[in-house]
Amino acid sequence: MATIESSNERRENLLPNEVRKNKEDIQLIWLDRKMNNSDDNHLTQSKLIELNPAVQFYSHFDRCLDLIKSIKDEQIFLIVSGGFAERILLQIHHYRPLVAVFIFCSNRQRYTPLMKEYKKIIGIYTKQPNLLESIREKMNLIVKQTLTFNLSDQKQKSASFLLHQMLIYVLKQAPQDEQSRKEILDMCRDYYKNNKQELEKIEEFQNNYTRHKAIEWYTDKCFLYKLLNKAFRTDDIELLYTFRFFIIDLCSAIEQENYHFKIKDTLTLYRGTQIPNEELEKLKENVGKTISINGFLSTSQSISSQFNDFILILFEIKVDPLLERVVYADVGNSNRIEGEEEEVLFNLNSLFEIVSVCFDSKLGVWKVELNAIDEDVENVEEYLSLSKQQMEEYTPLIYFGRLLLNELDQVDRAGKYFDMLLKSLPHDHPDIAAVYHNIGIVHEKKDELNLALKNYEIAYEMRQKQLPSNHPHIASSLNNIGLIYKAKGDFNTALDYFQEALKIDENLNSDDNLQKAMKIENIGRVYTDREDFDTALTCLSHALEMFKHVLPDQHSDIARCLGGIGYAHEKKGNLDVALDYYQQQLNMEEQCLPFEHSNLSIHLGWIIDIYKKMNKIDKALDLCEQKLAIQKTRLDENHPRIARTLMIIADLIEEDNPNQALQYYEQALSALEKCTSSDYQVTSECLTSMACLYSVCDMMEDALRCELKALELDRQTLSSNHSNIANSLRNVGLCYEDMNNLSEALRYYNESLTIYQANYESEHEMVKEGEAIIDRLKDKQLPLSSRKKKKTTKKKSHSIAELSSGRSNHKK
């Protein structure tokens, strides 16, 4: 197959994991069995690379199909030869990301009948220039109409909405210097290195750009427009940070233009787009709710300019001239693109109320009526006000990452963000210790205890050299090191660290204080683990009162403490009291966490666990069905939260109806495999739960298949010594033991125990349990006479279904 020297990279018959990251919204793919080394082929490939830097070329049908099915965040343009056309269309025509198909062949008439059968076919082309022109034209239409939105109500904001609000505030604090401009130019030159037209634009940008020309450059629909919109749509933190100076310039320019754009009457604007049917259904179900757009929203005062071959939805937006905090600008005079003279651009995070969703028979499209609003702006300002108070302890750069970690539950993105800061900040930057500290938090949230401890200790050593011994950051380091020792099962050492941290906080401030409350809460949790429940509840109740005194009525820290009290009561056997605290916790989190937050599903699971212990299965099922119905109106059908709820229901019914339970697990697994942002841990949990059910039904081959798949997934996505890998190894061992393959079982048990010992103290329950399993198995392998002598010390054999998988989200 041809090698494109100018591309300077492989892009032929690649596996999905070998394909370079696509920074644009469109993924172009060319599939042709007869791809060859001819000059014409080289020329066509070079032209396609100019159109789409991420373009991929395939002569291998199955590999092309694998790539197409792996794409979730881009819209696919497929060029296909006549020989492959019908075969590939049969398999992928209804695949949502596929938006346009171009048949490139030598005999147009032969494939014309396919045009009637497959509506995504744009045309059949026999000449290269005609093909390229059609692709370019359709790309321009798609780039202009791509739109991603979030639904919310006044109680709950979507994760993306809060992220973008905080993003702008933080980026405004970041230095807008030559370094930030150099970063964007270097990145763009590298990405568009084979696109002469974009390289010329980048050069022009370097030489002529000023902050007053931000609108002009954005509306030019060149590299800035394409990269920024994809970054906002997919919450690409690294790319948004790279573009920080331009984002702020553009926001400021829109705000300035807004002062000059005076209207007396209600302004009516239009935006055409194409969205999947399930997104349209969500809009219908959420009339009266708030919608926010990811990024800047481009609209037009002309309805006719919004129609093209791809438009299926028309947003009609009305703007009341009396709304002072709705920021938009008439950018027609700044627009370089012909036909865009009536464009109106809304600033980031503009909010709208959905008034109606109905089919307009005259226009032949679905019309969504929106009203621009500023009612929720006050709620956002309250949120930012609290954030600013907390930012007294951390700089905006650090606080933004903590927002990702805590409020938004975006651990992987936070990890990438802090890794980026570690690489980009000077080694003597005052935030470096905080960066290491927060990388430690990322590892802790992933249960990578040794890596977490390593980074916490680096931060602690740096802070000891830079700060006085009674500084709050010293206390913070001590506290987090204590958390790791607590997780490892070394409760005495953990308690020493927590008490030392609390002593610093008490010396700094004798009044109620957020940091003091957290240390007291952690001390209470250690006593819970040590089963000293009275002392634990005294500490946790004290922490709760302190949280209530210093925080708003609805806050995630208060909710977490309520959960800690509930867990102490659950371990003490007070199930009714535990249930009440868990319900308080979940109710509060539903008021103050983004709807996508995983804690909402995890803590629903805690409530369901209590109902199950109380044998109130009907109540538990009713609650799950209520939550599932709400989730389906607010989330994508394949969202991990929906999958988690399906798994909870399956667990509830598996004893009475194992076949139906298995169907729920399979629905959950299917959703997770199709999810845009794959949650591998939940997928692994689902596979293990299915294995447990198969084991109960004595279907050991199926159980082993699921456990091996979970183990493979864990090894692909987790660090080599992660405790979840130990859990999976142990579960595979249990399968082999139940199948009477004792030597293979022992091999997996030994590997599992080695990882447990690397993570935990010798007295930790997982280490002791692992050692007991191996002793039991060795006893099982002894001759019968020897086994009888040891009968009194032998532990009862556990099947995989009877033994905890170790994957449950412990109430810590």
C-alpha positions in Angstrom: 0.0 0.0 0.0 1.1 3.6 -0.6 3.1 5.5 1.9 2.6 9.2 1.9 6.0 10.7 2.6 4.6 14.2 3.1 2.3 13.0 5.9 5.3 12.0 8.0 3.2 9.4 9.8 1.5 6.0 9.3 -2.2 6.2 8.5 -2.9 3.0 6.5 -4.9 0.0 7.9 -4.3 1.2 11.5 -6.0 -0.4 14.5 -8.3 2.0 16.4 -5.7 2.4 19.2 -3.0 3.3 16.7 -4.9 6.2 15.2 -3.7 9.7 16.1 -6.1 11.8 18.1 -8.5 13.8 16.0 -8.8 17.4 17.2 -11.6 18.3 14.7 -15.2 17.3 14.6 -15.0 15.3 11.3 -13.2 12.0 10.8 -12.5 11.3 7.1 -11.9 7.6 6.0 -11.1 6.2 2.6 -11.8 2.5 2.0 -10.7 1.0 -1.3 -9.5 -2.6 -1.9 -7.3 -1.4 -4.9 -5.4 1.3 -3.0 -2.0 1.4 -4.8 1.3 3.2 -5.3 0.2 5.2 -8.4 0.8 8.9 -8.7 -3.0 9.5 -8.8 -3.5 7.6 -5.6 -0.7 9.6 -3.9 -2.1 12.8 -5.1 -5.7 12.0 -3.9 -4.3 11.0 -0.4 -2.3 14.2 -0.2 -5.4 16.3 -1.0 -7.5 14.4 1.5 -4.8 15.0 4.2 -5.1 18.7 3.5 -8.9 18.5 4.0 -8.7 16.5 7.2 -5.4 16.0 9.2 -6.8 12.9 10.8 -7.8 11.1 7.6 -7.2 7.3 7.5 -6.8 5.0 4.5 -7.9 1.4 4.4 -7.7 -1.5 1.9 -8.5 -3.9 4.8 -12.3 -4.1 5.2 -12.5 -5.4 8.8 -9.9 -3.0 10.2 -11.8 -0.1 8.6 -15.0 -1.4 10.2 -13.3 -1.6 13.6 -12.2 2.0 13.3 -15.7 3.2 12.3 -17.3 1.4 15.2 -14.7 2.8 17.7 -15.5 6.4 16.8 -18.0 8.2 19.1 -17.0 11.8 19.4 -16.6 12.6 15.7 -18.8 12.7 12.6 -17.6 10.3 10.0 -17.2 11.1 6.3 -16.6 7.8 4.4 -15.1 7.6 0.9 -15.7 4.0 -0.4 -14.9 2.2 -3.6 -17.7 0.7 -5.6 -16.5 -2.8 -4.8 -16.9 -2.2 -1.0 -19.9 0.1 -1.1 -22.8 -2.2 -0.5 -21.0 -4.4 1.9 -19.9 -1.6 4.2 -23.3 0.2 4.0 -25.2 -2.9 5.0 -23.2 -2.9 8.3 -22.9 0.8 9.2 -25.5 2.8 7.4 -27.6 3.3 10.6 -24.5 4.0 12.8 -25.1 7.4 14.3 -21.6 9.0 13.8 -21.7 8.2 10.1 -23.1 11.3 8.4 -21.9 11.3 4.8 -20.8 8.6 2.3 -19.0 9.3 -1.0 -18.7 6.5 -3.5 -15.5 6.9 -5.6 -15.5 4.5 -8.6 -15.1 4.2 -12.4 -18.7 3.3 -13.2 -21.3 5.7 -11.9 -24.4 4.0 -13.3 -23.6 0.7 -11.7 -23.9 2.1 -8.2 -26.7 4.6 -8.8 -29.4 2.3 -7.3 -27.7 2.5 -3.9 -28.5 6.2 -3.7 -32.2 5.4 -3.3 -31.6 2.7 -0.6 -29.0 4.6 1.5 -29.8 8.2 2.2 -26.4 9.0 3.7 -24.8 8.7 0.3 -24.0 12.2 -0.9 -23.0 11.2 -4.4 -21.1 8.9 -6.7 -17.9 10.3 -8.2 -15.6 9.2 -11.0 -13.3 12.2 -11.0 -11.1 13.3 -8.1 -11.7 17.1 -8.3 -15.5 16.6 -8.1 -15.1 14.3 -5.1 -12.8 16.7 -3.3 -15.1 19.7 -3.9 -18.1 17.8 -2.7 -16.3 16.7 0.5 -15.1 20.2 1.1 -18.6 21.7 0.7 -20.2 19.2 3.0 -17.5 19.6 5.6 -18.1 23.3 5.7 -21.8 22.7 6.3 -21.2 20.1 9.1 -18.6 22.3 10.8 -21.0 25.2 10.9 -24.0 23.2 12.2 -22.3 20.9 14.9 -23.9 21.7 18.2 -23.7 20.1 21.7 -26.0 21.2 24.5 -26.7 20.3 28.2 -30.0 20.2 29.9 -30.4 21.2 33.5 -32.8 22.6 36.0 -32.4 25.1 38.8 -31.4 22.4 41.3 -28.8 20.6 39.3 -26.3 21.8 36.8 -24.7 19.5 34.2 -21.1 18.8 34.7 -20.2 20.5 31.5 -22.1 23.6 32.4 -20.3 24.1 35.7 -17.0 23.2 34.0 -17.3 25.9 31.4 -18.4 28.5 34.0 -15.4 27.8 36.2 -13.1 27.5 33.2 -13.6 31.1 32.1 -13.1 32.4 35.6 -9.9 30.4 36.0 -8.5 31.2 32.6 -9.0 34.9 33.2 -6.7 34.6 36.2 -4.0 32.8 34.1 -1.2 34.9 32.6 -1.9 35.9 28.9 1.7 36.1 27.8 3.8 35.3 24.8 4.3 31.7 26.1 0.6 31.1 25.9 0.5 32.4 22.3 3.5 30.3 21.4 1.8 27.1 22.7 -1.2 27.6 20.5 1.0 28.3 17.4 3.3 25.3 18.0 0.4 22.9 18.5 -1.5 24.2 15.4 1.6 24.0 13.2 2.2 20.5 14.2 -1.4 19.3 13.7 -1.8 21.0 10.3 1.7 20.4 9.1 0.4 18.9 5.8 -2.2 21.5 5.2 -0.8 24.4 3.2 -3.9 26.6 3.5 -4.2 26.3 7.3 -0.4 26.8 7.7 -0.8 30.1 5.8 -3.6 31.0 8.1 -1.5 30.2 11.2 1.3 32.4 9.8 -1.1 35.2 9.2 -2.4 34.8 12.7 1.1 35.0 14.2 1.9 38.2 12.2 -1.4 40.1 12.3 -3.5 38.9 15.3 -4.5 41.4 18.0 -7.1 40.9 20.7 -9.4 43.3 18.9 -9.6 40.9 15.9 -10.7 37.9 18.0 -14.2 37.8 16.6 -12.9 38.2 13.0 -10.6 35.2 13.4 -13.2 33.0 15.1 -15.9 33.7 12.4 -13.3 32.9 9.7 -14.2 29.2 10.3 -10.5 28.3 10.0 -8.3 26.2 12.4 -9.3 28.3 15.4 -13.0 27.7 14.9 -12.6 24.0 14.2 -10.3 23.2 17.1 -12.0 25.3 19.7 -15.5 24.0 18.9 -14.3 20.3 19.1 -12.5 21.1 22.4 -15.6 22.7 24.0 -17.9 19.9 22.7 -15.7 17.1 24.1 -14.4 19.0 27.2 -10.8 18.6 26.0 -9.2 20.3 29.0 -5.6 20.3 27.5 -6.7 21.9 24.3 -8.9 24.5 26.1 -6.0 25.4 28.3 -3.7 25.7 25.3 -6.2 28.2 23.7 -6.7 30.1 26.9 -5.5 33.5 25.7 -7.7 33.4 22.6 -10.8 32.2 24.5 -10.4 35.2 26.9 -9.9 37.6 24.0 -13.0 36.3 22.3 -15.1 36.6 25.4 -13.9 40.1 26.0 -14.6 41.1 22.4 -18.1 39.8 22.5 -18.7 41.6 25.8 -17.5 44.9 24.2 -19.6 44.5 21.1 -22.6 43.7 23.3 -22.5 47.3 24.5 -22.9 48.6 21.0 -25.6 46.1 19.9 -28.7 47.9 21.0 -32.1 46.5 20.2 -35.5 47.9 21.1 -37.7 44.9 20.3 -37.4 41.2 20.9 -34.7 39.8 18.7 -35.4 36.6 16.8 -32.5 34.4 15.8 -32.0 31.0 14.1 -29.6 28.1 14.3 -30.0 25.0 12.1 -28.4 21.7 13.2 -28.7 18.0 13.0 -29.0 16.0 16.2 -29.8 12.3 16.8 -33.4 11.2 17.5 -32.6 10.5 21.1 -31.4 14.0 21.6 -34.6 15.4 20.0 -36.6 13.2 22.4 -34.7 14.6 25.3 -35.6 18.1 24.2 -39.3 17.2 23.9 -39.3 15.7 27.4 -37.6 18.8 29.0 -39.8 21.6 27.8 -39.6 24.3 30.5 -36.1 23.3 31.5 -32.8 25.1 30.9 -30.4 24.4 28.1 -26.8 25.5 27.8 -24.6 25.3 24.8 -21.0 23.9 25.0 -19.0 26.8 23.7 -19.9 29.9 21.7 -23.2 29.8 20.0 -23.4 31.2 16.4 -26.8 32.2 15.2 -28.3 34.2 12.3 -31.0 36.9 12.0 -31.9 35.2 8.6 -33.9 32.0 8.7 -33.1 31.2 5.1 -29.3 31.0 5.7 -29.8 28.1 8.1 -31.1 25.5 5.6 -29.0 22.9 3.8 -29.0 19.2 3.0 -28.1 18.2 6.6 -30.5 20.4 8.6 -33.2 18.5 10.5 -33.6 20.8 13.6 -34.2 24.5 13.6 -33.6 26.4 16.9 -35.6 29.7 17.0 -34.2 31.9 19.7 -35.9 35.0 21.1 -33.9 37.5 23.1 -35.6 40.1 25.3 -33.7 43.4 25.0 -34.2 44.1 28.8 -32.1 41.1 29.8 -28.8 42.8 30.8 -26.8 39.6 31.6 -27.4 37.8 28.3 -24.2 38.6 26.4 -24.2 38.4 22.6 -22.9 40.5 19.7 -23.7 41.3 16.1 -20.6 40.0 14.4 -21.7 40.4 10.7 -19.4 43.2 10.1 -16.4 41.2 11.4 -17.2 38.1 9.5 -14.9 37.1 6.6 -17.2 34.5 5.2 -19.6 35.6 2.4 -23.3 35.1 3.3 -22.7 35.4 7.1 -23.4 39.1 7.3 -26.3 38.7 9.8 -24.5 36.4 12.3 -25.1 37.0 16.0 -22.6 35.3 18.4 -23.5 34.4 22.0 -20.8 34.3 24.6 -19.8 31.1 26.4 -22.3 29.4 28.6 -25.4 31.3 27.5 -28.6 29.9 29.0 -32.0 29.3 27.3 -35.4 28.0 28.3 -37.0 25.4 26.1 -40.4 26.9 25.3 -41.7 24.3 22.8 -40.6 21.5 20.4 -42.8 20.8 17.5 -42.7 19.7 13.8 -43.1 22.6 11.4 -44.8 21.1 8.3 -44.2 24.3 6.2 -40.4 24.2 6.8 -40.3 20.4 6.9 -38.1 20.4 10.1 -38.5 20.1 13.8 -38.5 23.6 15.4 -37.3 24.1 18.9 -38.3 27.5 20.4 -35.9 28.9 23.0 -36.0 32.0 25.1 -32.7 33.5 26.3 -32.7 33.8 30.1 -30.5 35.2 32.8 -32.4 33.8 35.8 -29.8 31.1 36.5 -26.9 33.6 36.3 -27.5 34.5 40.0 -27.2 30.8 40.9 -23.9 30.6 39.0 -22.6 33.7 40.7 -23.4 32.2 44.1 -21.5 29.1 43.1 -18.5 31.1 41.9 -18.6 33.2 45.1 -18.2 30.1 47.2 -15.4 28.9 44.9 -13.6 32.2 45.2 -13.7 31.9 49.0 -12.2 28.4 48.7 -9.7 29.8 46.2 -8.1 31.8 49.0 -6.3 28.5 49.9 -5.4 27.6 46.3 -4.5 29.6 43.2 -7.0 29.5 40.3 -4.8 27.1 38.3 -4.9 24.6 41.2 -8.5 25.2 42.1 -9.7 24.5 38.5 -8.1 21.0 38.7 -9.7 20.5 42.1 -13.1 21.4 40.6 -12.6 18.7 38.1 -11.6 16.2 40.8 -14.3 16.9 43.3 -17.4 18.7 42.2 -17.4 17.4 38.6 -16.1 13.8 39.3 -13.8 14.0 36.2 -10.8 12.2 37.6 -9.1 11.3 34.4 -9.3 14.9 33.0 -8.0 16.2 36.3 -5.1 13.9 36.1 -4.3 15.1 32.6 -4.7 18.7 33.7 -2.2 18.4 36.6 0.2 16.3 34.5 0.1 19.2 32.0 0.8 21.7 34.7 3.7 19.6 36.0 5.3 19.7 32.5 4.5 23.3 31.7 5.3 25.2 34.9 8.9 26.0 35.9 10.3 23.6 38.5 10.5 26.5 41.1 6.9 27.7 40.5 5.1 28.3 43.8 2.2 25.9 42.7 4.5 22.8 42.0 4.0 21.3 45.5 0.2 21.7 45.1 0.4 20.0 41.7 2.2 17.0 43.2 -0.4 17.0 46.1 -3.3 16.9 43.6 -1.7 14.3 41.4 -1.7 12.3 44.7 -5.4 12.9 45.0 -6.0 11.6 41.4 -4.1 8.4 42.2 -6.0 8.0 45.5 -9.3 8.3 43.8 -8.2 5.6 41.4 -7.2 3.4 44.4 -3.5 3.6 43.3 -2.4 3.9 46.9 1.4 3.6 46.5 1.5 6.2 43.7 -0.8 8.5 45.8 1.5 8.2 48.8 4.6 8.8 46.7 3.2 12.1 45.3 1.8 13.2 48.7 5.2 12.7 50.3 7.0 14.7 47.5 4.5 17.6 48.1 5.0 17.3 51.9 8.8 17.5 51.6 8.6 20.5 49.3 6.2 22.2 51.6 8.4 21.6 54.7 11.2 23.4 52.9 9.1 26.3 51.6 6.5 26.9 54.4 6.3 27.5 58.1 5.6 24.3 60.1 2.1 25.5 61.0 1.0 26.4 57.5 -2.4 25.0 56.3 -0.8 23.2 53.4 1.4 21.3 55.8 -1.8 20.2 57.6 -3.3 19.2 54.2 -0.3 17.1 53.4 -0.4 15.3 56.7 -4.1 14.7 56.4 -3.8 13.1 52.9 -0.9 10.9 53.9 -3.1 9.8 56.7 -5.9 8.9 54.2 -3.5 6.5 52.5 -2.5 4.7 55.7 -6.2 4.4 56.5 -6.9 2.9 53.1 -3.9 0.5 53.6 -5.4 -0.6 57.0 -2.7 1.0 59.2 -5.3 2.8 61.4 -2.9 3.8 64.2 -0.5 5.6 61.8 -3.5 7.2 60.0 -4.8 8.5 63.3 -1.4 10.0 64.2 -1.3 11.9 60.9 -4.9 13.2 61.3 -4.4 14.3 64.8 -1.1 16.1 63.9 -2.9 17.9 61.0 -5.8 18.8 63.3 -3.4 20.3 65.9 -2.1 22.7 63.2 -5.6 23.7 62.2 -6.6 24.3 65.8 -3.6 26.5 66.4 -4.3 28.6 63.3 -8.0 29.0 64.1 -10.0 28.4 67.3 -13.4 28.9 65.6 -15.3 26.5 63.5 -13.4 25.9 60.3 -13.8 23.8 57.1 -10.4 22.2 57.4 -10.8 21.4 61.0 -14.1 19.7 60.2 -12.5 17.5 57.6 -9.8 16.3 59.9 -12.3 15.5 62.7 -14.4 13.7 60.1 -11.4 11.6 59.1 -10.6 10.8 62.7 -14.2 9.6 63.1 -13.9 7.4 60.0 -10.8 5.7 61.5 -12.7 4.9 64.7 -15.5 3.4 62.5 -12.9 1.2 60.8 -11.6 0.2 64.3 -15.3 -0.6 65.3 -15.2 2.0 68.1 -18.6 3.2 67.0 -19.4 5.5 70.0 -16.2 7.5 69.5 -16.7 7.5 65.8 -20.2 8.9 66.0 -19.1 11.6 68.5 -16.4 12.8 66.1 -18.6 12.6 63.0 -21.4 14.4 64.7 -19.0 17.1 65.8 -17.7 17.4 62.2 -21.2 17.6 60.9 -22.2 20.5 63.1 -19.0 22.3 62.1 -19.7 21.8 58.4 -23.2 23.1 58.8 -21.9 26.2 60.5 -19.4 27.2 57.8 -21.0 25.9 54.6 -24.2 26.6 52.7 -27.2 24.4 53.7 -26.8 22.1 50.6 -23.1 21.1 50.2 -21.3 18.0 49.1 -19.1 18.0 52.2 -22.1 17.9 54.5 -23.6 15.1 52.4 -20.3 13.1 52.7 -20.3 13.5 56.4 -23.9 12.3 56.6 -22.9 9.2 54.7 -20.0 8.6 57.1 -22.5 8.7 60.1 -24.8 6.4 58.2 -22.0 3.9 57.6 -21.0 3.9 61.3 -24.7 3.1 62.2 -24.8 0.4 59.5 -21.7 -1.3 60.9 -23.2 -1.0 64.4 -26.3 -2.7 63.2 -28.7 0.3 63.4 -30.1 -0.2 59.9 -33.1 2.2 60.3 -30.8 5.0 61.4 -28.3 4.2 58.7 -31.1 4.3 56.1 -32.2 7.8 57.3 -28.7 9.2 57.0 -28.1 7.7 53.6 -31.3 9.1 52.3 -30.3 12.6 53.7 -27.0 12.2 52.0 -28.5 11.3 48.6 -31.2 14.0 48.8 -28.5 16.7 49.5 -26.3 15.4 46.7 -29.1 15.6 44.3 -29.4 19.3 45.1 -25.7 20.2 44.8 -23.9 17.7 42.5 -24.0 17.6 38.7 -26.6 15.1 37.5 -23.8 13.0 35.9 -21.8 12.6 39.1 -21.1 8.9 39.9 -21.7 9.5 43.6 -25.4 9.8 42.9 -25.4 6.2 41.7 -23.0 4.9 44.3 -25.0 6.3 47.2 -28.3 5.1 45.7 -26.6 1.7 45.9 -26.0 2.2 49.6 -29.7 2.8 50.2 -30.6 -0.2 48.2 -28.1 -2.3 50.2 -29.9 -1.4 53.4 -33.3 -2.1 52.0 -32.0 -5.5 50.9 -30.6 -6.2 54.4 -34.1 -5.3 55.8 -35.7 -7.6 53.2 -37.7 -4.6 51.7 -37.1 -5.6 48.1 -40.3 -4.0 46.7 -39.4 -0.6 48.2 -35.9 -0.9 46.8 -37.2 -1.8 43.3 -39.7 1.1 43.4 -36.9 3.5 44.2 -34.7 2.2 41.5 -37.5 2.4 38.9 -38.2 6.0 39.9 -34.5 7.0 39.6 -34.1 5.1 36.3 -37.1 6.9 34.7 -35.6 10.3 35.7 -32.1 9.4 34.4 -33.5 8.3 31.0 -35.0 11.8 30.6 -31.8 13.6 31.5 -28.9 11.4 30.3 -27.8 9.6 27.1 -29.3 6.1 27.0 -25.8 4.7 27.3 -24.6 6.8 30.2 -22.7 4.9 33.0 -25.3 6.1 35.6 -28.1 4.3 33.8 -25.9 1.2 33.5 -25.2 1.4 37.3 -28.9 1.6 38.0 -29.6 -1.4 35.8 -26.9 -3.3 37.7 -28.5 -2.4 41.0 -31.8 -3.7 39.8 -30.2 -6.9 38.6 -28.6 -7.5 41.9 -31.9 -7.0 43.7 -33.8 -9.6 41.7 -31.1 -12.2 40.9 -32.1 -14.6 43.7 -35.7 -14.8 42.7 -35.4 -14.3 38.9 -31.8 -15.0 37.7 -32.8 -15.0 34.0 -34.3 -11.5 34.2 -31.3 -10.3 36.3 -29.0 -11.5 33.6 -30.9 -9.5 31.0 -30.5 -6.4 33.1 -26.7 -7.0 33.4 -26.5 -7.5 29.6 -28.4 -4.2 29.1 -25.9 -2.5 31.4 -22.9 -4.0 29.7 -24.2 -3.1 26.2 -24.7 0.5 27.4 -21.2 0.7 28.9 -19.6 -0.7 25.7 -21.4 2.0 23.6 -20.8 4.8 26.1 -19.0 7.8 24.6 -16.7 8.2 27.6 -16.1 4.6 28.6 -16.2 3.8 32.3 -14.0 0.8 32.5 -14.3 0.3 36.2 -18.1 0.0 36.0 -17.8 -2.3 33.0 -15.4 -4.5 35.0 -17.8 -4.5 37.9 -20.7 -5.5 35.6 -18.7 -8.4 34.2 -17.9 -9.6 37.7 -21.5 -9.4 38.8 -22.5 -11.5 35.7 -19.8 -14.0 36.6 -21.3 -14.3 40.1 -24.7 -14.9 38.7 -23.4 -17.5 36.2 -21.6 -19.3 39.1 -24.8 -19.5 41.2 -26.5 -21.0 38.2 -23.6 -23.5 37.9 -22.6 -22.1 34.5 -18.9 -22.1 35.3 -17.6 -21.7 31.7 -19.6 -18.5 31.3 -18.5 -17.3 34.7 -14.9 -17.9 33.8 -15.3 -16.1 30.5 -16.7 -13.0 32.2 -14.0 -13.0 34.9 -11.2 -13.3 32.3 -12.7 -10.5 30.3 -12.9 -8.3 33.5 -9.2 -9.2 34.3 -8.1 -8.3 30.7 -10.0 -5.0 31.0 -8.4 -4.1 34.3 -4.9 -4.9 33.1 -5.5 -2.7 30.0 -6.7 0.3 32.0 -5.1 0.1 35.5 -1.6 0.2 36.9 0.0 -3.2 37.2 -0.2 -3.4 41.0 -3.8 -2.0 41.3 -5.9 -3.7 43.9 -8.8 -4.2 41.4 -6.4 -6.5 39.3 -5.9 -8.5 42.5 -9.6 -8.7 42.9 -10.0 -10.0 39.4 -7.2 -12.5 39.8 -8.7 -13.9 42.9 -12.1 -14.2 41.2 -10.6 -16.1 38.3 -9.0 -18.3 40.9 -12.3 -19.0 42.5 -13.7 -20.0 39.1 -10.9 -22.5 38.5 -11.4 -23.8 42.0 -15.1 -24.3 41.5 -14.2 -26.1 38.2 -11.7 -28.3 40.3 -8.7 -27.0 38.5 -6.8 -26.5 41.7 -3.3 -25.8 40.3 -4.6 -23.0 38.0 -6.6 -21.6 40.9 -3.5 -21.5 43.1 -1.5 -19.7 40.5 -4.1 -16.9 40.3 -4.5 -16.8 44.1 -0.8 -16.3 44.6 -0.6 -13.5 42.0 -3.5 -11.9 43.6 -2.0 -12.1 47.1 1.3 -10.6 45.9 -0.6 -7.4 44.7 -2.6 -7.2 47.9 0.6 -7.3 49.9 2.1 -4.6 47.7 -0.9 -2.3 48.5 -2.0 -3.1 52.1 -0.6 -3.8 55.5 -0.3 -7.4 56.7 -3.4 -7.1 58.9 -5.6 -5.7 56.2 -8.7 -7.8 55.6 -7.8 -8.4 51.9 -4.3 -9.7 52.7 -5.6 -12.0 55.5 -8.4 -13.3 53.3 -6.0 -13.9 50.4 -3.7 -15.9 52.8 -6.6 -17.9 54.1 -7.8 -18.8 50.6 -4.3 -20.1 49.7 -4.1 -22.1 52.9 -7.5 -23.6 52.3 -6.6 -24.6 48.8 -3.3 -26.1 49.8 -5.2 -28.1 52.4 -7.6 -29.2 49.7 -4.7 -30.5 47.6 -3.3 -32.7 50.5 -4.0 -36.4 50.6 -7.3 -37.4 52.3 -5.5 -38.6 55.5 -3.7 -35.3 56.0 -6.8 -33.3 55.3 -8.7 -35.1 58.1 -6.0 -34.1 60.6 -6.4 -30.5 59.6 -10.2 -30.5 59.5 -10.7 -28.3 62.5 -8.5 -25.5 61.2 -9.9 -25.5 57.6 -12.1 -22.6 56.7 -15.4 -23.2 54.9 -14.9 -23.2 51.1 -16.4 -20.2 49.4 -17.7 -20.1 45.8 -17.2 -17.1 43.7 -20.8 -16.0 44.4 -20.3 -16.2 48.1 -17.1 -14.3 48.3 -17.2 -10.5 47.9 -15.6 -9.3 44.6 -13.9 -6.5 46.5 -15.1 -4.0 43.8 -17.9 -2.5 45.8 -17.6 1.2 46.6 -17.0 1.1 50.3 -18.6 3.7 52.4 -15.4 5.5 53.4 
